[in-house]
Amino acid sequence: MTVKGSLYPTRLAVIAMGAGLPLSLILSLAFPSFWIIGVVWILGLLALILLDGFLATPLDKMEPEIKAARQLFHRYAG
């Protein structure tokens, strides 16, 4: 799908990302085995920002784009 326009995160998303980054850094310094929580936090917020962008975009501004192979694999049995 292609969308005409730009995707900007909301203020809440920017604040959540900004607040989560130092908290995850402090947590990973205090407990090194919990470093993955920071990665999950960042990836989770990015997924929510993309989901918000797709849900907020009107359907008339989306253009479906299907790419298919020009030639399909054909095995010669002989």
Phi, psi and omega in degrees: 000138172245145181237132176277119180128189183239160179246119178241133179289153178285166180298321179297321179295320179293319179294319180295320178293316180294324180282326183286331182296306179293327178295319179290328177294314178298317180297319181287333175286323180285320181230091185302336181284348180262020182298333183294337180298322178295320179293317179296321178300311181295312180294323177296317178293321177297321177295320179292324177295317178295319178298318178297321178295319179289323180286333181275344182280128177296146183295333181287348177263358178262138178239117179291138180228115182249124178248122180234157178292143180287333183225132178271153179291133178229121181263129179274120179259098182209000000 
